[in-house]
């Protein structure tokens, strides 16, 4: 398991992790202590399969460029179906 990133917003972390699940990339997420200047915790995203780390990193760059894109919002619904 390898650390990918920390995301300050819980809804954004959930959307990104859900999107990764729709791509078949398994993650582990941990709540971290708030960063300086923040009152909310950050969310540490870990990639379970190290062979998928570079792919996850490419997806992260796309996510950071436009975290409010529809593909991340709709991924939550799709990820719920995958989990069920």
N, CA, C and O atoms as a GROMACS GRO file, in nm:
protein
  336
    1UNK      N    1   0.085  -0.117   0.000
    1UNK     CA    2   0.000   0.000   0.000
    1UNK      C    3   0.090   0.124   0.000
    1UNK      O    4   0.188   0.131   0.074
    2UNK      N    5   0.054   0.221  -0.086
    2UNK     CA    6   0.135   0.342  -0.100
    2UNK      C    7   0.047   0.466  -0.086
    2UNK      O    8  -0.067   0.470  -0.133
    3UNK      N    9   0.103   0.568  -0.021
    3UNK     CA   10   0.032   0.694  -0.003
    3UNK      C   11   0.026   0.768  -0.136
    3UNK      O   12   0.126   0.779  -0.207
    4UNK      N   13  -0.093   0.818  -0.170
    4UNK     CA   14  -0.110   0.894  -0.294
    4UNK      C   15  -0.116   1.044  -0.268
    4UNK      O   16  -0.045   1.122  -0.331
    5UNK      N   17  -0.204   1.084  -0.174
    5UNK     CA   18  -0.224   1.227  -0.152
    5UNK      C   19  -0.303   1.250  -0.025
    5UNK      O   20  -0.355   1.156   0.036
    6UNK      N   21  -0.311   1.375   0.015
    6UNK     CA   22  -0.401   1.420   0.121
    6UNK      C   23  -0.497   1.520   0.059
    6UNK      O   24  -0.456   1.608  -0.018
    7UNK      N   25  -0.624   1.507   0.092
    7UNK     CA   26  -0.727   1.596   0.040
    7UNK      C   27  -0.795   1.662   0.160
    7UNK      O   28  -0.835   1.594   0.255
    8UNK      N   29  -0.807   1.794   0.156
    8UNK     CA   30  -0.860   1.868   0.271
    8UNK      C   31  -1.012   1.856   0.287
    8UNK      O   32  -1.064   1.868   0.398
    9UNK      N   33  -1.083   1.835   0.179
    9UNK     CA   34  -1.229   1.833   0.182
    9UNK      C   35  -1.281   1.689   0.184
    9UNK      O   36  -1.248   1.609   0.096
   10UNK      N   37  -1.363   1.657   0.284
   10UNK     CA   38  -1.419   1.522   0.291
   10UNK      C   39  -1.504   1.489   0.168
   10UNK      O   40  -1.488   1.381   0.112
   11UNK      N   41  -1.594   1.579   0.124
   11UNK     CA   42  -1.673   1.546   0.004
   11UNK      C   43  -1.585   1.523  -0.120
   11UNK      O   44  -1.614   1.435  -0.201
   12UNK      N   45  -1.479   1.602  -0.134
   12UNK     CA   46  -1.391   1.582  -0.249
   12UNK      C   47  -1.314   1.451  -0.236
   12UNK      O   48  -1.295   1.379  -0.334
   13UNK      N   49  -1.270   1.419  -0.116
   13UNK     CA   50  -1.200   1.291  -0.094
   13UNK      C   51  -1.292   1.175  -0.127
   13UNK      O   52  -1.251   1.079  -0.193
   14UNK      N   53  -1.417   1.182  -0.081
   14UNK     CA   54  -1.513   1.076  -0.109
   14UNK      C   55  -1.537   1.061  -0.259
   14UNK      O   56  -1.542   0.949  -0.311
   15UNK      N   57  -1.551   1.173  -0.328
   15UNK     CA   58  -1.577   1.169  -0.473
   15UNK      C   59  -1.457   1.111  -0.547
   15UNK      O   60  -1.474   1.030  -0.638
   16UNK      N   61  -1.336   1.150  -0.509
   16UNK     CA   62  -1.217   1.100  -0.577
   16UNK      C   63  -1.198   0.951  -0.553
   16UNK      O   64  -1.168   0.876  -0.645
   17UNK      N   65  -1.215   0.908  -0.429
   17UNK     CA   66  -1.201   0.766  -0.396
   17UNK      C   67  -1.308   0.684  -0.467
   17UNK      O   68  -1.280   0.574  -0.515
   18UNK      N   69  -1.429   0.736  -0.474
   18UNK     CA   70  -1.536   0.667  -0.547
   18UNK      C   71  -1.499   0.654  -0.694
   18UNK      O   72  -1.519   0.550  -0.755
   19UNK      N   73  -1.445   0.761  -0.750
   19UNK     CA   74  -1.404   0.757  -0.891
   19UNK      C   75  -1.295   0.650  -0.913
   19UNK      O   76  -1.301   0.574  -1.010
   20UNK      N   77  -1.197   0.646  -0.823
   20UNK     CA   78  -1.093   0.544  -0.836
   20UNK      C   79  -1.153   0.404  -0.830
   20UNK      O   80  -1.109   0.315  -0.903
   21UNK      N   81  -1.252   0.384  -0.744
   21UNK     CA   82  -1.318   0.253  -0.736
   21UNK      C   83  -1.383   0.216  -0.869
   21UNK      O   84  -1.377   0.101  -0.911
   22UNK      N   85  -1.444   0.315  -0.935
   22UNK     CA   86  -1.506   0.286  -1.065
   22UNK      C   87  -1.401   0.248  -1.169
   22UNK      O   88  -1.434   0.184  -1.270
   23UNK      N   89  -1.277   0.286  -1.146
   23UNK     CA   90  -1.166   0.249  -1.235
   23UNK      C   91  -1.098   0.119  -1.190
   23UNK      O   92  -1.001   0.075  -1.251
   24UNK      N   93  -1.151   0.059  -1.083
   24UNK     CA   94  -1.094  -0.065  -1.033
   24UNK      C   95  -0.972  -0.047  -0.946
   24UNK      O   96  -0.896  -0.142  -0.924
   25UNK      N   97  -0.952   0.074  -0.896
   25UNK     CA   98  -0.837   0.103  -0.810
   25UNK      C   99  -0.884   0.105  -0.665
   25UNK      O  100  -0.963   0.192  -0.626
   26UNK      N  101  -0.836   0.010  -0.588
   26UNK     CA  102  -0.876  -0.002  -0.448
   26UNK      C  103  -0.794   0.094  -0.361
   26UNK      O  104  -0.673   0.108  -0.378
   27UNK      N  105  -0.862   0.158  -0.267
   27UNK     CA  106  -0.798   0.257  -0.182
   27UNK      C  107  -0.823   0.228  -0.035
   27UNK      O  108  -0.908   0.147   0.002
   28UNK      N  109  -0.748   0.297   0.047
   28UNK     CA  110  -0.770   0.303   0.191
   28UNK      C  111  -0.763   0.451   0.226
   28UNK      O  112  -0.672   0.520   0.181
   29UNK      N  113  -0.858   0.500   0.305
   29UNK     CA  114  -0.861   0.641   0.341
   29UNK      C  115  -0.855   0.654   0.492
   29UNK      O  116  -0.923   0.583   0.565
   30UNK      N  117  -0.772   0.748   0.538
   30UNK     CA  118  -0.759   0.775   0.681
   30UNK      C  119  -0.781   0.922   0.708
   30UNK      O  120  -0.738   1.008   0.630
   31UNK      N  121  -0.849   0.952   0.818
   31UNK     CA  122  -0.864   1.089   0.862
   31UNK      C  123  -0.735   1.131   0.931
   31UNK      O  124  -0.681   1.058   1.014
   32UNK      N  125  -0.685   1.249   0.896
   32UNK     CA  126  -0.563   1.303   0.954
   32UNK      C  127  -0.595   1.428   1.035
   32UNK      O  128  -0.701   1.488   1.016
   33UNK      N  129  -0.507   1.467   1.123
   33UNK     CA  130  -0.524   1.590   1.199
   33UNK      C  131  -0.534   1.709   1.104
   33UNK      O  132  -0.472   1.709   0.997
   34UNK      N  133  -0.612   1.810   1.143
   34UNK     CA  134  -0.624   1.928   1.056
   34UNK      C  135  -0.488   1.991   1.027
   34UNK      O  136  -0.401   1.997   1.113
   35UNK      N  137  -0.472   2.036   0.904
   35UNK     CA  138  -0.351   2.108   0.866
   35UNK      C  139  -0.356   2.249   0.921
   35UNK      O  140  -0.463   2.297   0.960
   36UNK      N  141  -0.243   2.314   0.925
   36UNK     CA  142  -0.236   2.452   0.976
   36UNK      C  143  -0.337   2.541   0.906
   36UNK      O  144  -0.345   2.542   0.783
   37UNK      N  145  -0.414   2.614   0.983
   37UNK     CA  146  -0.513   2.705   0.928
   37UNK      C  147  -0.647   2.642   0.900
   37UNK      O  148  -0.741   2.713   0.864
   38UNK      N  149  -0.660   2.512   0.915
   38UNK     CA  150  -0.786   2.442   0.891
   38UNK      C  151  -0.843   2.389   1.022
   38UNK      O  152  -0.768   2.355   1.114
   39UNK      N  153  -0.973   2.383   1.030
   39UNK     CA  154  -1.036   2.323   1.147
   39UNK      C  155  -1.083   2.180   1.118
   39UNK      O  156  -1.104   2.101   1.210
   40UNK      N  157  -1.098   2.149   0.990
   40UNK     CA  158  -1.143   2.016   0.950
   40UNK      C  159  -1.022   1.926   0.925
   40UNK      O  160  -0.915   1.974   0.886
   41UNK      N  161  -1.038   1.797   0.947
   41UNK     CA  162  -0.927   1.705   0.919
   41UNK      C  163  -0.903   1.693   0.768
   41UNK      O  164  -0.991   1.724   0.688
   42UNK      N  165  -0.786   1.650   0.732
   42UNK     CA  166  -0.761   1.616   0.592
   42UNK      C  167  -0.779   1.466   0.579
   42UNK      O  168  -0.789   1.394   0.679
   43UNK      N  169  -0.784   1.419   0.456
   43UNK     CA  170  -0.810   1.278   0.428
   43UNK      C  171  -0.694   1.222   0.347
   43UNK      O  172  -0.668   1.266   0.235
   44UNK      N  173  -0.627   1.127   0.404
   44UNK     CA  174  -0.510   1.065   0.343
   44UNK      C  175  -0.556   0.947   0.257
   44UNK      O  176  -0.621   0.854   0.307
   45UNK      N  177  -0.521   0.951   0.129
   45UNK     CA  178  -0.564   0.847   0.034
   45UNK      C  179  -0.446   0.757   0.004
   45UNK      O  180  -0.339   0.802  -0.040
   46UNK      N  181  -0.466   0.629   0.028
   46UNK     CA  182  -0.364   0.527   0.004
   46UNK      C  183  -0.413   0.434  -0.106
   46UNK      O  184  -0.532   0.402  -0.112
   47UNK      N  185  -0.322   0.389  -0.192
   47UNK     CA  186  -0.353   0.295  -0.300
   47UNK      C  187  -0.309   0.157  -0.254
   47UNK      O  188  -0.193   0.136  -0.220
   48UNK      N  189  -0.403   0.063  -0.254
   48UNK     CA  190  -0.374  -0.072  -0.204
   48UNK      C  191  -0.279  -0.149  -0.297
   48UNK      O  192  -0.187  -0.216  -0.250
   49UNK      N  193  -0.302  -0.140  -0.426
   49UNK     CA  194  -0.222  -0.215  -0.524
   49UNK      C  195  -0.115  -0.122  -0.580
   49UNK      O  196  -0.145  -0.034  -0.661
   50UNK      N  197   0.008  -0.140  -0.539
   50UNK     CA  198   0.117  -0.053  -0.581
   50UNK      C  199   0.136  -0.050  -0.732
   50UNK      O  200   0.187   0.048  -0.785
   51UNK      N  201   0.095  -0.155  -0.800
   51UNK     CA  202   0.106  -0.158  -0.946
   51UNK      C  203   0.012  -0.056  -1.012
   51UNK      O  204   0.030  -0.023  -1.129
   52UNK      N  205  -0.087  -0.008  -0.939
   52UNK     CA  206  -0.183   0.089  -0.993
   52UNK      C  207  -0.151   0.232  -0.951
   52UNK      O  208  -0.226   0.324  -0.983
   53UNK      N  209  -0.040   0.251  -0.880
   53UNK     CA  210  -0.005   0.383  -0.826
   53UNK      C  211   0.013   0.488  -0.936
   53UNK      O  212  -0.036   0.600  -0.922
   54UNK      N  213   0.083   0.455  -1.043
   54UNK     CA  214   0.104   0.555  -1.148
   54UNK      C  215  -0.028   0.592  -1.215
   54UNK      O  216  -0.050   0.709  -1.248
   55UNK      N  217  -0.115   0.496  -1.235
   55UNK     CA  218  -0.248   0.525  -1.291
   55UNK      C  219  -0.327   0.614  -1.196
   55UNK      O  220  -0.391   0.711  -1.238
   56UNK      N  221  -0.323   0.581  -1.067
   56UNK     CA  222  -0.393   0.662  -0.967
   56UNK      C  223  -0.337   0.804  -0.964
   56UNK      O  224  -0.412   0.899  -0.945
   57UNK      N  225  -0.208   0.818  -0.982
   57UNK     CA  226  -0.147   0.950  -0.982
   57UNK      C  227  -0.192   1.031  -1.104
   57UNK      O  228  -0.215   1.152  -1.092
   58UNK      N  229  -0.206   0.967  -1.218
   58UNK     CA  230  -0.258   1.036  -1.337
   58UNK      C  231  -0.402   1.082  -1.312
   58UNK      O  232  -0.440   1.194  -1.347
   59UNK      N  233  -0.482   0.994  -1.250
   59UNK     CA  234  -0.620   1.031  -1.218
   59UNK      C  235  -0.624   1.146  -1.117
   59UNK      O  236  -0.710   1.233  -1.124
   60UNK      N  237  -0.530   1.145  -1.024
   60UNK     CA  238  -0.521   1.253  -0.925
   60UNK      C  239  -0.494   1.386  -0.995
   60UNK      O  240  -0.555   1.487  -0.960
   61UNK      N  241  -0.404   1.388  -1.091
   61UNK     CA  242  -0.373   1.513  -1.162
   61UNK      C  243  -0.497   1.566  -1.235
   61UNK      O  244  -0.522   1.686  -1.236
   62UNK      N  245  -0.574   1.477  -1.295
   62UNK     CA  246  -0.699   1.518  -1.360
   62UNK      C  247  -0.798   1.572  -1.258
   62UNK      O  248  -0.865   1.672  -1.281
   63UNK      N  249  -0.807   1.503  -1.145
   63UNK     CA  250  -0.898   1.546  -1.039
   63UNK      C  251  -0.859   1.684  -0.987
   63UNK      O  252  -0.945   1.771  -0.971
   64UNK      N  253  -0.732   1.706  -0.961
   64UNK     CA  254  -0.686   1.835  -0.908
   64UNK      C  255  -0.710   1.949  -1.006
   64UNK      O  256  -0.733   2.062  -0.964
   65UNK      N  257  -0.706   1.920  -1.135
   65UNK     CA  258  -0.732   2.021  -1.237
   65UNK      C  259  -0.879   2.064  -1.239
   65UNK      O  260  -0.909   2.179  -1.273
   66UNK      N  261  -0.970   1.973  -1.202
   66UNK     CA  262  -1.114   2.005  -1.204
   66UNK      C  263  -1.190   1.914  -1.108
   66UNK      O  264  -1.262   1.824  -1.152
   67UNK      N  265  -1.175   1.936  -0.977
   67UNK     CA  266  -1.237   1.846  -0.879
   67UNK      C  267  -1.390   1.848  -0.878
   67UNK      O  268  -1.453   1.760  -0.820
   68UNK      N  269  -1.450   1.947  -0.943
   68UNK     CA  270  -1.596   1.956  -0.946
   68UNK      C  271  -1.657   1.900  -1.074
   68UNK      O  272  -1.776   1.917  -1.100
   69UNK      N  273  -1.575   1.835  -1.155
   69UNK     CA  274  -1.625   1.777  -1.280
   69UNK      C  275  -1.733   1.674  -1.250
   69UNK      O  276  -1.728   1.606  -1.147
   70UNK      N  277  -1.830   1.663  -1.338
   70UNK     CA  278  -1.942   1.570  -1.319
   70UNK      C  279  -1.897   1.426  -1.298
   70UNK      O  280  -1.963   1.351  -1.226
   71UNK      N  281  -1.786   1.386  -1.359
   71UNK     CA  282  -1.743   1.246  -1.348
   71UNK      C  283  -1.716   1.207  -1.202
   71UNK      O  284  -1.731   1.090  -1.166
   72UNK      N  285  -1.675   1.303  -1.119
   72UNK     CA  286  -1.648   1.271  -0.979
   72UNK      C  287  -1.776   1.268  -0.896
   72UNK      O  288  -1.790   1.187  -0.805
   73UNK      N  289  -1.868   1.358  -0.928
   73UNK     CA  290  -1.996   1.357  -0.856
   73UNK      C  291  -2.076   1.232  -0.889
   73UNK      O  292  -2.135   1.171  -0.800
   74UNK      N  293  -2.080   1.193  -1.015
   74UNK     CA  294  -2.156   1.075  -1.053
   74UNK      C  295  -2.089   0.946  -1.011
   74UNK      O  296  -2.154   0.841  -1.002
   75UNK      N  297  -1.960   0.951  -0.984
   75UNK     CA  298  -1.886   0.830  -0.942
   75UNK      C  299  -1.936   0.776  -0.809
   75UNK      O  300  -1.928   0.656  -0.784
   76UNK      N  301  -1.986   0.863  -0.723
   76UNK     CA  302  -2.034   0.818  -0.592
   76UNK      C  303  -2.150   0.720  -0.609
   76UNK      O  304  -2.153   0.616  -0.543
   77UNK      N  305  -2.244   0.751  -0.697
   77UNK     CA  306  -2.356   0.662  -0.722
   77UNK      C  307  -2.309   0.531  -0.783
   77UNK      O  308  -2.354   0.423  -0.743
   78UNK      N  309  -2.219   0.539  -0.879
   78UNK     CA  310  -2.167   0.418  -0.944
   78UNK      C  311  -2.088   0.332  -0.845
   78UNK      O  312  -2.096   0.210  -0.848
   79UNK      N  313  -2.011   0.397  -0.760
   79UNK     CA  314  -1.932   0.321  -0.661
   79UNK      C  315  -2.022   0.248  -0.562
   79UNK      O  316  -1.992   0.136  -0.520
   80UNK      N  317  -2.133   0.312  -0.525
   80UNK     CA  318  -2.229   0.244  -0.435
   80UNK      C  319  -2.281   0.115  -0.499
   80UNK      O  320  -2.294   0.014  -0.431
   81UNK      N  321  -2.310   0.120  -0.629
   81UNK     CA  322  -2.357  -0.002  -0.696
   81UNK      C  323  -2.249  -0.108  -0.699
   81UNK      O  324  -2.278  -0.227  -0.684
   82UNK      N  325  -2.125  -0.068  -0.719
   82UNK     CA  326  -2.014  -0.164  -0.720
   82UNK      C  327  -2.000  -0.230  -0.585
   82UNK      O  328  -1.980  -0.352  -0.576
   83UNK      N  329  -2.011  -0.152  -0.479
   83UNK     CA  330  -1.995  -0.207  -0.343
   83UNK      C  331  -2.109  -0.304  -0.310
   83UNK      O  332  -2.087  -0.405  -0.243
   84UNK      N  333  -2.230  -0.273  -0.358
   84UNK     CA  334  -2.343  -0.361  -0.329
   84UNK      C  335  -2.330  -0.488  -0.408
   84UNK      O  336  -2.415  -0.577  -0.398
   0.00000   0.00000   0.00000
